[in-house]
Amino acid sequence: MFLISLLPIIMIAVFIIFLIVVLSKSKEGGESLVRHLYVYLVLFATLMMVIGGGISIFMATADLVNPPSYYQTYSDFKIMRQSEKIEGKQAVTLTEEQLRAEYEQLMEDERERQKENAKNQMIKSLGFILIPLPIFLYFNKWRRKSIE
């Protein structure tokens, strides 16, 4: 477990040692290598952000179309309401039809809340596409020019 937590530090150290060795061998070639490495790292990071945003939008769309359906059962709802009466929190007794209507309203409110959360997640996920995509396109264009 301790070694896993040190893994990012070890990777960064290896990367720095690699850069030092390359830069010490050739000043001009090392700068070019660092420049290309930087461009490819930016391209990789922005591409991963765009892909992650796309996956997140897909998942939010699935939640919007078919909201998650973990709901309290009617029998659990009824027992909870009866326990509230025992504790004296509610003095009014409800009929079975009123309890059923209250339960249905609770379920509908939960479905609407899930749909609103999915819409909110879609908007947030668009940021993971719209912000890094122009950066990716710019660096990709710059990379193509440097190759030619």
Secondary structure, 3 states (H helix, E strand, C coil): CHHHHHHHHHHHHHHHHHHHHHHHHCHHHHHHHHHHHHHHHHHHHHHHHHHHHHHHHHHHHHHHHCCCCCCCCHHHHHHHHHHHHHCCCCCCCCCHHHHHHHHHHHHHHHHHHHHHHHHHHHHHHHHHHHCHHHHHHHHHHHHHHHHC
